[in-house]
């Protein structure tokens, strides 16, 4: 029964990956069932059992969360944001956005946060974890470098409700043990990948992936560890050395100070946390990380 559960979870992960990569497309239930290799009749029940959400609610939530990020960090029009997030019109988008967040897209763009929204209590209070760094010194504390990473083959473990104590650390330990036993850990890069935005995704829905680059020739046959390819992408990077508050401050600077004043906007990839001290990955009192924010040139 345990083995069967892993099979079900893996197939639903295929669907989630497909949804992540195609939010701007029509996502018919029958097509998603085909991705999971389940019949349409059974697929929806299995999706709900694994994720705790209906396909419609899950997809719509990811769309409005993606839209919130675009509204905050890009200069696209509200219609353009709506279409990029997979909505058929700005009116449909506005209804969905307000139904989910409790405010309109226009209000959110003007305010830039969800302080008074109906899901505010469900969000991770990141602003309470910022280090006391003088804003005038942020640029020198977190210098930004633009880098381009080539396409990578990656082994990963996806964690949902990742703020639950111990679950991410357990995933890192499992990945490290697996890679060490194969003799590949020392030569590869280990990193974390945040799939959602702390400012708009409820804590219990927040997804995080523990990742390790792997050789193209390596065959992965594991109950929990899956494989994907991360496409070539340009990133804004900065190095952070310190505790979790220092990491939170670096992220805040990247998004809320550097990005909004740069000539770039977010690319549709995920933020990476590359561990520079790979032999102390699970010692979370102190971090040595390089943060990678995916970017593309800002369009006029």
LUMMI-973105 format. One line per field, with one value per residue: x, y, z of N, C-alpha, C in turn; residue in three letters. Coordinates in nm, 2 decimals. Example, Ala and Ser with C-alpha at 12.3 -4.5 7.8 and 13.67 -1.06 7.14 Angstrom:
npx: (1.32_1.28);
npy: (-0.57_-0.22);
npz: (0.78_0.71);
capx: (1.23_1.37);
capy: (-0.45_-0.11);
capz: (0.78_0.71);
cpx: (1.32_1.29);
cpy: (-0.33_0.00);
cpz: (0.78_0.79);
residuo: (ALA_SER);
REM end
This chain:
npx: (0.08_0.20_0.39_0.22_0.10_0.31_0.34_0.09_0.13_0.35_0.25_0.06_0.23_0.35_0.13_0.10_0.35_0.30_0.09_0.21_0.38_0.22_0.03_-0.08_-0.22_-0.52_-0.64_-0.76_-0.96_-0.96_-0.72_-0.53_-0.57_-0.47_-0.20_-0.14_-0.18_-0.42_-0.77_-1.02_-1.24_-1.15_-0.94_-0.98_-1.08_-0.86_-0.66_-0.77_-0.75_-0.48_-0.37_-0.55_-0.70_-0.94_-0.90_-0.97_-0.98_-0.71_-0.57_-0.67_-0.60_-0.31_-0.30_-0.40_-0.22_0.02_-0.05_-0.06_0.21_0.31_0.17_0.28_0.56_0.61_0.56_0.34_0.02_-0.30_-0.47_-0.28_-0.15_-0.35_-0.40_-0.15_-0.15_-0.34_-0.61_-0.92_-1.02_-0.99_-1.20_-1.29_-1.06_-1.04_-1.27_-1.20_-0.96_-1.04_-1.22_-1.06_-0.85_-0.98_-0.95_-0.93_-0.75_-0.65_-0.65_-0.46_-0.23_-0.19_-0.15_0.04_0.06_-0.09_-0.21_-0.46_-0.62_-0.84_-0.70_-0.49_-0.42_-0.33_-0.09_0.27_0.45_0.67_0.78_0.83_1.06_1.28_1.62_1.79_1.89_2.03_1.86_2.00_2.23_2.19_2.24_2.52_2.56_2.43_2.53_2.45_2.47_2.45_2.37_2.39_2.24_2.29_2.08_1.97_1.98_1.79_1.75_1.48_1.29_0.97_0.81_0.52_0.33_0.55_0.64_0.59_0.73_1.04_1.00_1.12_1.39_1.41_1.37_1.60_1.80_1.73_1.78_2.06_2.16_2.09_2.23_2.49_2.53_2.53_2.76_2.78_2.74_2.95_3.03_2.82_2.56_2.37_2.06_1.78_1.44_1.20_0.86_0.64_0.51_0.59_0.44_0.19_0.09_-0.08_0.05_0.01_-0.01_0.22_0.49_0.79_1.10_1.35_1.66_1.90_2.16_2.22_2.40_2.35_2.35_2.26_2.04_1.74_1.57_1.35_1.14_1.06_1.22_1.22_1.27_1.37_1.40_1.56_1.52_1.75_1.83_1.83_1.96_1.94_2.17_2.27_2.49_2.44_2.52_2.46_2.20_1.85_1.71_1.87_1.87_1.60_1.60_1.77_1.62_1.40_1.53_1.61_1.36_1.19_1.34_1.58_1.48_1.24_1.35_1.51_1.62_1.48_1.24_1.04_1.12_0.94_1.03_1.16_1.27_1.60_1.79_2.11_2.33_2.63_2.81_2.81_2.84_2.73_2.46_2.23_2.25_2.09_2.13_2.31_2.36_2.51_2.46_2.38_2.15_1.92_1.74_1.51_1.51_1.41_1.46_1.31_1.02_0.92);
npy: (-0.12_0.12_0.16_0.19_0.43_0.61_0.59_0.71_0.97_1.05_1.06_1.26_1.47_1.50_1.61_1.85_1.98_2.01_2.19_2.41_2.49_2.57_2.76_2.97_2.86_2.68_2.44_2.15_1.91_1.64_1.64_1.68_1.45_1.27_1.33_1.23_0.97_0.85_0.76_1.00_0.98_0.88_1.05_1.31_1.27_1.14_1.34_1.54_1.39_1.36_1.63_1.79_1.98_2.08_2.04_2.26_2.47_2.45_2.52_2.77_2.91_2.91_3.06_3.32_3.38_3.39_3.61_3.81_3.84_3.93_4.18_4.32_4.32_4.38_4.59_4.54_4.58_4.55_4.39_4.25_4.11_3.95_3.78_3.66_3.51_3.32_3.38_3.45_3.71_4.05_4.11_3.86_3.78_3.99_3.93_3.68_3.73_3.92_3.76_3.57_3.71_3.92_4.18_4.41_4.37_4.62_4.77_4.61_4.65_4.92_4.94_4.73_4.53_4.27_4.34_4.40_4.20_3.91_3.68_3.74_3.65_3.40_3.40_3.38_3.55_3.73_3.98_4.01_3.89_4.02_4.13_4.38_4.59_4.88_5.06_5.21_5.08_4.84_4.79_4.76_4.55_4.34_4.29_4.28_4.04_3.96_3.66_3.39_3.07_2.75_2.49_2.25_1.92_1.78_1.62_1.59_1.66_1.72_1.93_1.99_2.23_2.35_2.49_2.35_2.21_2.06_1.92_2.01_1.99_1.72_1.63_1.74_1.59_1.33_1.35_1.41_1.18_0.99_1.08_1.07_0.80_0.71_0.82_1.07_1.32_1.50_1.61_1.76_2.01_2.13_2.26_2.47_2.53_2.76_2.74_2.90_3.22_3.39_3.61_3.59_3.33_3.10_2.96_2.68_2.59_2.63_2.55_2.37_2.28_2.04_2.02_1.86_1.88_1.65_1.40_1.36_1.09_0.94_0.71_0.74_0.58_0.59_0.60_0.85_1.05_1.25_1.35_1.63_1.89_2.20_2.49_2.69_3.00_3.35_3.51_3.73_3.75_3.71_3.69_3.55_3.55_3.42_3.42_3.29_3.53_3.70_3.59_3.62_3.90_3.95_3.84_4.02_4.25_4.19_4.16_4.37_4.61_4.61_4.48_4.62_4.86_4.81_4.72_4.50_4.23_3.97_3.64_3.36_3.14_2.97_3.09_3.03_2.87_2.83_2.62_2.71_2.60_2.30_2.09_2.15_2.17_2.10_2.23_2.47_2.70_2.88_3.02_2.98_3.10_3.14_3.34_3.31_3.50_3.47_3.64_3.87_4.09_4.41_4.51_4.78);
npz: (0.00_0.08_-0.13_-0.35_-0.28_-0.32_-0.59_-0.68_-0.57_-0.72_-0.98_-0.96_-0.90_-1.15_-1.29_-1.14_-1.20_-1.48_-1.47_-1.34_-1.54_-1.75_-1.70_-1.84_-2.03_-2.16_-1.94_-1.95_-1.79_-1.88_-2.02_-1.82_-1.67_-1.85_-1.85_-1.59_-1.63_-1.55_-1.56_-1.67_-1.50_-1.25_-1.19_-1.08_-0.82_-0.71_-0.73_-0.55_-0.32_-0.28_-0.29_-0.14_-0.25_-0.50_-0.86_-1.00_-0.80_-0.71_-0.95_-1.01_-0.78_-0.81_-1.04_-0.96_-0.77_-0.91_-1.07_-0.88_-0.82_-1.06_-1.08_-0.88_-0.93_-1.19_-1.49_-1.64_-1.80_-1.64_-1.79_-1.95_-1.75_-1.66_-1.88_-1.91_-1.68_-1.74_-1.75_-1.92_-1.96_-1.85_-1.68_-1.58_-1.45_-1.25_-1.09_-0.99_-0.86_-0.66_-0.52_-0.41_-0.27_-0.16_-0.23_-0.51_-0.82_-0.90_-0.66_-0.51_-0.67_-0.62_-0.34_-0.29_-0.11_0.11_0.34_0.45_0.35_0.31_0.34_0.49_0.75_0.71_0.59_0.58_0.83_0.71_0.74_1.00_1.05_0.96_0.95_1.14_0.95_0.82_0.58_0.40_0.37_0.25_-0.02_-0.03_0.15_0.03_-0.25_-0.60_-0.86_-1.20_-1.35_-1.58_-1.60_-1.74_-1.89_-1.66_-1.53_-1.27_-0.96_-0.73_-0.43_-0.34_-0.11_0.06_0.26_0.38_0.60_0.82_1.11_1.07_0.82_0.58_0.65_0.69_0.43_0.30_0.44_0.35_0.08_0.08_0.19_0.00_-0.23_-0.14_-0.09_-0.35_-0.44_-0.56_-0.44_-0.35_-0.59_-0.70_-0.71_-0.44_-0.37_-0.27_-0.38_-0.40_-0.47_-0.45_-0.34_-0.06_0.02_-0.08_-0.08_0.12_0.43_0.48_0.22_0.10_-0.11_-0.15_-0.29_-0.25_-0.40_-0.62_-0.85_-1.11_-1.30_-1.65_-1.73_-1.51_-1.37_-1.21_-0.97_-0.75_-0.46_-0.35_-0.46_-0.75_-1.10_-1.29_-1.55_-1.54_-1.71_-1.91_-1.78_-1.68_-1.39_-1.11_-0.86_-0.52_-0.24_0.09_0.43_0.73_0.99_0.98_0.97_0.84_0.59_0.52_0.50_0.29_0.08_0.09_0.02_-0.25_-0.39_-0.31_-0.32_-0.49_-0.73_-0.81_-0.88_-1.09_-1.43_-1.49_-1.48_-1.31_-1.42_-1.55_-1.37_-1.08_-0.76_-0.64_-0.38_-0.33_-0.17_-0.03_0.15_0.15_0.32_0.56_0.54_0.68_0.91_1.06_1.20_1.10_0.78_0.46_0.17_-0.18_-0.33_-0.60_-0.81_-1.06_-1.37_-1.64_-1.91_-1.86_-2.02_-2.22);
capx: (0.00_0.29_0.45_0.11_0.08_0.42_0.30_-0.01_0.19_0.44_0.17_0.00_0.34_0.36_0.03_0.13_0.45_0.24_0.01_0.30_0.45_0.12_-0.08_-0.14_-0.30_-0.64_-0.61_-0.88_-0.95_-0.92_-0.58_-0.45_-0.58_-0.38_-0.07_-0.13_-0.21_-0.54_-0.89_-1.08_-1.34_-1.09_-0.83_-1.02_-1.08_-0.72_-0.60_-0.82_-0.70_-0.33_-0.34_-0.64_-0.78_-0.99_-0.82_-1.01_-0.93_-0.56_-0.52_-0.71_-0.51_-0.18_-0.31_-0.41_-0.09_0.11_-0.09_-0.02_0.35_0.33_0.11_0.37_0.70_0.62_0.48_0.24_-0.11_-0.38_-0.52_-0.17_-0.12_-0.46_-0.38_-0.03_-0.19_-0.44_-0.75_-0.97_-1.04_-0.96_-1.32_-1.29_-0.95_-1.07_-1.36_-1.13_-0.86_-1.11_-1.28_-0.95_-0.77_-1.06_-0.93_-0.92_-0.61_-0.61_-0.62_-0.34_-0.12_-0.17_-0.10_0.16_0.06_-0.22_-0.23_-0.61_-0.70_-0.91_-0.61_-0.37_-0.38_-0.28_0.04_0.39_0.48_0.81_0.83_0.87_1.19_1.39_1.73_1.80_2.00_2.00_1.82_2.10_2.35_2.14_2.31_2.66_2.55_2.38_2.56_2.38_2.54_2.37_2.43_2.30_2.27_2.24_1.98_2.02_1.90_1.79_1.67_1.42_1.19_0.88_0.75_0.40_0.32_0.69_0.67_0.57_0.86_1.12_0.97_1.22_1.52_1.40_1.39_1.74_1.88_1.71_1.85_2.20_2.19_2.08_2.34_2.62_2.54_2.56_2.89_2.77_2.71_3.06_3.06_2.70_2.52_2.25_1.99_1.63_1.37_1.06_0.76_0.54_0.54_0.55_0.35_0.05_0.05_-0.10_0.16_-0.02_-0.01_0.35_0.56_0.94_1.17_1.49_1.71_2.04_2.20_2.27_2.45_2.25_2.35_2.22_1.91_1.68_1.45_1.33_1.00_1.03_1.29_1.18_1.37_1.31_1.50_1.54_1.57_1.84_1.76_1.91_1.93_2.00_2.22_2.35_2.53_2.40_2.59_2.40_2.09_1.73_1.66_1.96_1.82_1.47_1.63_1.82_1.50_1.32_1.60_1.61_1.23_1.12_1.43_1.66_1.41_1.15_1.42_1.61_1.57_1.44_1.12_1.06_1.10_0.85_1.10_1.15_1.39_1.69_1.88_2.22_2.41_2.77_2.87_2.72_2.85_2.65_2.32_2.12_2.28_2.02_2.16_2.38_2.35_2.60_2.38_2.37_2.02_1.91_1.61_1.50_1.47_1.42_1.46_1.18_0.97_0.86);
capy: (0.00_0.24_0.18_0.24_0.57_0.68_0.60_0.81_1.10_1.09_1.09_1.39_1.56_1.52_1.71_1.98_2.03_2.05_2.31_2.52_2.53_2.60_2.84_3.06_2.78_2.61_2.32_2.07_1.80_1.52_1.65_1.66_1.31_1.20_1.35_1.15_0.83_0.80_0.79_1.12_0.95_0.87_1.14_1.42_1.22_1.12_1.48_1.59_1.31_1.39_1.77_1.85_2.08_2.04_2.08_2.40_2.56_2.45_2.59_2.91_2.97_2.94_3.17_3.45_3.41_3.44_3.74_3.91_3.87_4.02_4.31_4.39_4.33_4.41_4.71_4.50_4.62_4.45_4.29_4.16_4.02_3.85_3.69_3.58_3.41_3.22_3.42_3.49_3.85_4.13_4.10_3.73_3.79_4.07_3.86_3.57_3.79_3.97_3.65_3.50_3.80_4.02_4.32_4.41_4.38_4.76_4.80_4.55_4.71_5.05_4.92_4.65_4.42_4.21_4.36_4.39_4.10_3.81_3.57_3.79_3.58_3.27_3.42_3.37_3.69_3.75_4.11_4.00_3.82_4.09_4.17_4.53_4.65_5.02_5.05_5.28_4.99_4.71_4.77_4.71_4.42_4.24_4.33_4.20_4.01_3.90_3.54_3.30_2.93_2.67_2.39_2.15_1.80_1.79_1.53_1.68_1.61_1.83_1.93_2.08_2.28_2.34_2.56_2.25_2.19_1.94_1.85_2.04_1.94_1.57_1.61_1.76_1.48_1.22_1.38_1.40_1.04_0.92_1.12_1.02_0.65_0.69_0.88_1.19_1.44_1.59_1.68_1.82_2.13_2.12_2.39_2.47_2.60_2.80_2.74_2.99_3.35_3.40_3.72_3.57_3.19_3.06_2.88_2.54_2.55_2.67_2.44_2.39_2.16_2.02_1.98_1.83_1.86_1.51_1.37_1.31_0.95_0.88_0.66_0.76_0.49_0.61_0.63_0.99_1.15_1.26_1.41_1.73_1.97_2.34_2.55_2.80_3.12_3.46_3.53_3.82_3.67_3.78_3.60_3.59_3.47_3.46_3.34_3.30_3.67_3.76_3.53_3.69_4.04_3.94_3.82_4.14_4.35_4.14_4.18_4.50_4.72_4.60_4.44_4.72_4.97_4.76_4.71_4.36_4.19_3.83_3.54_3.25_3.03_2.98_3.14_2.92_2.89_2.74_2.61_2.72_2.51_2.18_1.99_2.19_2.21_2.08_2.32_2.59_2.82_2.97_2.98_3.03_3.08_3.23_3.34_3.33_3.55_3.46_3.77_3.89_4.24_4.48_4.56_4.92);
capz: (0.00_0.08_-0.26_-0.43_-0.24_-0.38_-0.73_-0.69_-0.55_-0.83_-1.10_-0.93_-0.92_-1.30_-1.32_-1.08_-1.29_-1.60_-1.44_-1.32_-1.67_-1.85_-1.64_-1.94_-2.13_-2.12_-1.87_-1.95_-1.69_-1.95_-2.06_-1.70_-1.64_-1.94_-1.79_-1.47_-1.67_-1.49_-1.64_-1.62_-1.40_-1.13_-1.17_-1.00_-0.68_-0.67_-0.72_-0.43_-0.21_-0.27_-0.27_-0.05_-0.33_-0.64_-0.97_-1.03_-0.69_-0.72_-1.07_-1.00_-0.68_-0.86_-1.13_-0.90_-0.70_-1.02_-1.11_-0.77_-0.83_-1.18_-1.05_-0.78_-0.97_-1.34_-1.53_-1.74_-1.77_-1.57_-1.89_-1.98_-1.63_-1.66_-1.99_-1.87_-1.57_-1.79_-1.75_-2.05_-1.97_-1.72_-1.59_-1.52_-1.36_-1.14_-1.00_-0.93_-0.77_-0.54_-0.45_-0.34_-0.18_-0.09_-0.28_-0.65_-0.87_-0.90_-0.52_-0.48_-0.73_-0.56_-0.20_-0.29_-0.01_0.14_0.49_0.49_0.27_0.39_0.37_0.55_0.87_0.66_0.53_0.67_0.86_0.68_0.78_1.14_1.06_0.89_1.03_1.16_0.86_0.78_0.44_0.32_0.36_0.19_-0.15_0.00_0.22_-0.06_-0.39_-0.70_-0.98_-1.30_-1.40_-1.67_-1.58_-1.85_-1.85_-1.56_-1.49_-1.13_-0.87_-0.63_-0.34_-0.32_0.02_0.08_0.40_0.42_0.73_0.93_1.16_1.04_0.70_0.48_0.69_0.66_0.29_0.27_0.49_0.26_-0.05_0.10_0.22_-0.13_-0.32_-0.08_-0.11_-0.49_-0.46_-0.65_-0.36_-0.35_-0.72_-0.75_-0.64_-0.37_-0.35_-0.25_-0.48_-0.36_-0.58_-0.42_-0.29_0.09_0.04_-0.13_-0.07_0.26_0.48_0.46_0.08_0.05_-0.16_-0.15_-0.35_-0.22_-0.53_-0.64_-0.99_-1.13_-1.43_-1.75_-1.74_-1.39_-1.37_-1.08_-0.94_-0.60_-0.42_-0.31_-0.54_-0.89_-1.18_-1.38_-1.61_-1.52_-1.84_-1.91_-1.73_-1.63_-1.26_-1.02_-0.75_-0.41_-0.13_0.22_0.53_0.86_1.03_0.89_0.96_0.73_0.46_0.49_0.47_0.15_-0.01_0.09_-0.06_-0.39_-0.45_-0.28_-0.33_-0.61_-0.85_-0.86_-0.93_-1.19_-1.57_-1.51_-1.41_-1.28_-1.52_-1.49_-1.31_-0.94_-0.69_-0.59_-0.27_-0.35_-0.05_-0.06_0.25_0.13_0.43_0.67_0.48_0.78_1.03_1.02_1.29_1.02_0.64_0.36_0.06_-0.29_-0.38_-0.74_-0.85_-1.21_-1.43_-1.78_-1.94_-1.84_-2.14_-2.22);
cpx: (0.09_0.35_0.34_0.09_0.19_0.39_0.20_0.05_0.27_0.36_0.10_0.11_0.36_0.26_0.06_0.24_0.40_0.16_0.10_0.36_0.35_0.00_-0.15_-0.22_-0.43_-0.59_-0.73_-0.86_-0.90_-0.77_-0.49_-0.46_-0.49_-0.24_-0.04_-0.14_-0.32_-0.66_-0.95_-1.17_-1.27_-0.99_-0.87_-1.02_-0.94_-0.64_-0.64_-0.76_-0.55_-0.30_-0.43_-0.72_-0.83_-0.90_-0.85_-0.96_-0.78_-0.51_-0.55_-0.63_-0.37_-0.19_-0.32_-0.29_0.02_0.08_-0.05_0.12_0.38_0.28_0.21_0.51_0.72_0.54_0.38_0.11_-0.19_-0.43_-0.40_-0.14_-0.23_-0.44_-0.26_-0.06_-0.29_-0.58_-0.80_-1.00_-1.01_-1.08_-1.32_-1.18_-0.98_-1.17_-1.29_-1.03_-0.93_-1.17_-1.18_-0.89_-0.86_-1.04_-0.92_-0.78_-0.56_-0.57_-0.49_-0.22_-0.09_-0.11_0.03_0.17_-0.08_-0.26_-0.37_-0.69_-0.75_-0.82_-0.49_-0.32_-0.32_-0.14_0.16_0.43_0.63_0.87_0.87_1.00_1.30_1.50_1.74_1.91_1.95_1.97_1.93_2.22_2.31_2.22_2.45_2.66_2.51_2.41_2.51_2.47_2.45_2.44_2.34_2.34_2.21_2.14_2.05_1.92_1.91_1.70_1.61_1.32_1.10_0.81_0.63_0.38_0.46_0.73_0.64_0.71_0.92_1.10_1.07_1.36_1.52_1.43_1.53_1.82_1.86_1.78_2.00_2.24_2.19_2.20_2.47_2.64_2.57_2.70_2.89_2.76_2.82_3.07_2.93_2.66_2.38_2.19_1.84_1.57_1.23_0.97_0.66_0.59_0.49_0.45_0.21_0.00_0.03_0.01_0.13_-0.02_0.13_0.43_0.71_1.00_1.31_1.56_1.86_2.07_2.25_2.32_2.34_2.24_2.29_2.07_1.86_1.56_1.43_1.19_0.97_1.10_1.25_1.29_1.30_1.43_1.46_1.60_1.67_1.77_1.87_1.87_2.00_2.04_2.28_2.38_2.49_2.47_2.53_2.28_1.97_1.68_1.74_1.91_1.69_1.50_1.69_1.71_1.42_1.40_1.59_1.47_1.18_1.21_1.50_1.57_1.32_1.22_1.52_1.54_1.52_1.30_1.13_1.03_1.01_0.93_1.09_1.29_1.47_1.77_1.99_2.31_2.56_2.86_2.79_2.74_2.79_2.51_2.22_2.15_2.22_2.03_2.24_2.38_2.46_2.53_2.41_2.22_2.01_1.76_1.60_1.44_1.48_1.41_1.32_1.14_0.90_0.71);
cpy: (0.13_0.26_0.23_0.39_0.66_0.70_0.70_0.95_1.14_1.13_1.23_1.50_1.60_1.63_1.85_2.05_2.09_2.18_2.43_2.58_2.58_2.68_2.93_2.99_2.72_2.47_2.23_1.95_1.67_1.52_1.63_1.52_1.23_1.21_1.26_1.00_0.77_0.83_0.92_1.10_0.95_0.98_1.25_1.38_1.20_1.25_1.54_1.52_1.34_1.53_1.84_1.96_2.02_2.09_2.23_2.50_2.57_2.54_2.74_2.98_3.01_3.05_3.31_3.49_3.45_3.58_3.85_3.94_3.96_4.16_4.39_4.42_4.36_4.53_4.67_4.56_4.51_4.34_4.19_4.06_3.91_3.74_3.60_3.47_3.31_3.26_3.47_3.64_3.92_4.12_3.97_3.73_3.87_4.00_3.75_3.62_3.84_3.86_3.58_3.59_3.90_4.16_4.30_4.41_4.53_4.81_4.74_4.61_4.85_5.04_4.84_4.54_4.37_4.23_4.34_4.29_3.99_3.69_3.61_3.70_3.44_3.28_3.41_3.52_3.73_3.88_4.11_3.94_3.89_4.14_4.32_4.59_4.78_5.01_5.11_5.19_4.86_4.68_4.71_4.58_4.31_4.28_4.23_4.17_3.93_3.78_3.46_3.16_2.85_2.57_2.29_2.04_1.79_1.68_1.62_1.60_1.73_1.82_2.04_2.12_2.28_2.42_2.47_2.21_2.05_1.88_1.88_1.99_1.79_1.55_1.63_1.64_1.35_1.23_1.36_1.25_0.96_0.95_1.07_0.87_0.62_0.75_1.00_1.32_1.54_1.67_1.76_1.94_2.11_2.25_2.37_2.56_2.63_2.81_2.84_3.12_3.37_3.51_3.70_3.42_3.15_2.96_2.73_2.49_2.57_2.55_2.47_2.26_2.15_1.95_1.95_1.81_1.72_1.50_1.33_1.16_0.87_0.84_0.67_0.67_0.49_0.65_0.77_1.09_1.14_1.34_1.52_1.80_2.12_2.41_2.65_2.93_3.22_3.49_3.66_3.75_3.76_3.67_3.65_3.49_3.52_3.37_3.35_3.44_3.74_3.72_3.61_3.84_4.05_3.93_3.95_4.25_4.31_4.19_4.32_4.62_4.71_4.58_4.56_4.85_4.94_4.77_4.57_4.34_4.03_3.74_3.43_3.12_3.05_3.03_3.02_2.97_2.79_2.74_2.61_2.63_2.38_2.08_2.03_2.24_2.20_2.15_2.45_2.71_2.93_2.92_3.05_3.00_3.18_3.22_3.38_3.37_3.55_3.59_3.77_4.04_4.30_4.54_4.70_4.91);
cpz: (0.00_-0.06_-0.36_-0.40_-0.31_-0.53_-0.76_-0.68_-0.66_-0.95_-1.08_-0.94_-1.07_-1.34_-1.27_-1.16_-1.42_-1.58_-1.42_-1.45_-1.77_-1.80_-1.73_-2.04_-2.07_-2.06_-1.85_-1.86_-1.76_-1.99_-1.94_-1.65_-1.72_-1.89_-1.68_-1.51_-1.59_-1.58_-1.58_-1.50_-1.26_-1.09_-1.07_-0.85_-0.63_-0.64_-0.58_-0.31_-0.18_-0.23_-0.17_-0.12_-0.46_-0.74_-1.00_-0.93_-0.69_-0.83_-1.06_-0.89_-0.73_-0.96_-1.06_-0.82_-0.79_-1.06_-1.01_-0.78_-0.95_-1.15_-0.97_-0.85_-1.12_-1.37_-1.63_-1.70_-1.70_-1.67_-1.93_-1.87_-1.63_-1.76_-1.96_-1.77_-1.61_-1.78_-1.89_-2.07_-1.84_-1.62_-1.51_-1.41_-1.24_-1.04_-0.92_-0.82_-0.64_-0.46_-0.36_-0.23_-0.11_-0.13_-0.44_-0.70_-0.87_-0.76_-0.48_-0.54_-0.66_-0.42_-0.20_-0.18_0.02_0.29_0.53_0.42_0.36_0.42_0.45_0.67_0.83_0.61_0.63_0.70_0.84_0.73_0.93_1.16_0.98_0.99_1.04_1.08_0.81_0.63_0.35_0.29_0.29_0.06_-0.13_0.07_0.13_-0.21_-0.49_-0.81_-1.07_-1.36_-1.49_-1.64_-1.69_-1.80_-1.76_-1.54_-1.33_-1.06_-0.76_-0.55_-0.31_-0.19_0.02_0.23_0.46_0.54_0.85_0.98_1.12_0.90_0.59_0.52_0.67_0.52_0.25_0.32_0.40_0.13_-0.03_0.12_0.08_-0.22_-0.27_-0.10_-0.26_-0.53_-0.55_-0.57_-0.37_-0.48_-0.77_-0.66_-0.57_-0.35_-0.32_-0.35_-0.42_-0.48_-0.57_-0.36_-0.15_0.11_0.00_-0.11_0.08_0.31_0.46_0.32_0.02_0.01_-0.18_-0.21_-0.31_-0.35_-0.53_-0.79_-1.00_-1.27_-1.52_-1.76_-1.62_-1.40_-1.23_-1.06_-0.79_-0.57_-0.40_-0.41_-0.69_-0.96_-1.27_-1.45_-1.58_-1.64_-1.81_-1.86_-1.68_-1.49_-1.20_-0.90_-0.64_-0.31_0.00_0.32_0.66_0.89_0.94_0.87_0.85_0.60_0.42_0.44_0.32_0.05_-0.02_0.01_-0.21_-0.45_-0.43_-0.29_-0.47_-0.73_-0.90_-0.90_-1.04_-1.33_-1.60_-1.44_-1.39_-1.40_-1.46_-1.46_-1.16_-0.88_-0.63_-0.47_-0.27_-0.22_-0.08_0.03_0.25_0.24_0.56_0.63_0.59_0.91_1.01_1.12_1.21_0.87_0.56_0.23_-0.05_-0.34_-0.52_-0.77_-1.00_-1.27_-1.58_-1.80_-1.92_-1.98_-2.12_-2.23);
residuo: (UNK_UNK_UNK_UNK_UNK_UNK_UNK_UNK_UNK_UNK_UNK_UNK_UNK_UNK_UNK_UNK_UNK_UNK_UNK_UNK_UNK_UNK_UNK_UNK_UNK_UNK_UNK_UNK_UNK_UNK_UNK_UNK_UNK_UNK_UNK_UNK_UNK_UNK_UNK_UNK_UNK_UNK_UNK_UNK_UNK_UNK_UNK_UNK_UNK_UNK_UNK_UNK_UNK_UNK_UNK_UNK_UNK_UNK_UNK_UNK_UNK_UNK_UNK_UNK_UNK_UNK_UNK_UNK_UNK_UNK_UNK_UNK_UNK_UNK_UNK_UNK_UNK_UNK_UNK_UNK_UNK_UNK_UNK_UNK_UNK_UNK_UNK_UNK_UNK_UNK_UNK_UNK_UNK_UNK_UNK_UNK_UNK_UNK_UNK_UNK_UNK_UNK_UNK_UNK_UNK_UNK_UNK_UNK_UNK_UNK_UNK_UNK_UNK_UNK_UNK_UNK_UNK_UNK_UNK_UNK_UNK_UNK_UNK_UNK_UNK_UNK_UNK_UNK_UNK_UNK_UNK_UNK_UNK_UNK_UNK_UNK_UNK_UNK_UNK_UNK_UNK_UNK_UNK_UNK_UNK_UNK_UNK_UNK_UNK_UNK_UNK_UNK_UNK_UNK_UNK_UNK_UNK_UNK_UNK_UNK_UNK_UNK_UNK_UNK_UNK_UNK_UNK_UNK_UNK_UNK_UNK_UNK_UNK_UNK_UNK_UNK_UNK_UNK_UNK_UNK_UNK_UNK_UNK_UNK_UNK_UNK_UNK_UNK_UNK_UNK_UNK_UNK_UNK_UNK_UNK_UNK_UNK_UNK_UNK_UNK_UNK_UNK_UNK_UNK_UNK_UNK_UNK_UNK_UNK_UNK_UNK_UNK_UNK_UNK_UNK_UNK_UNK_UNK_UNK_UNK_UNK_UNK_UNK_UNK_UNK_UNK_UNK_UNK_UNK_UNK_UNK_UNK_UNK_UNK_UNK_UNK_UNK_UNK_UNK_UNK_UNK_UNK_UNK_UNK_UNK_UNK_UNK_UNK_UNK_UNK_UNK_UNK_UNK_UNK_UNK_UNK_UNK_UNK_UNK_UNK_UNK_UNK_UNK_UNK_UNK_UNK_UNK_UNK_UNK_UNK_UNK_UNK_UNK_UNK_UNK_UNK_UNK_UNK_UNK_UNK_UNK_UNK_UNK_UNK_UNK_UNK_UNK_UNK_UNK_UNK_UNK_UNK_UNK_UNK_UNK_UNK_UNK_UNK_UNK_UNK);
REM end
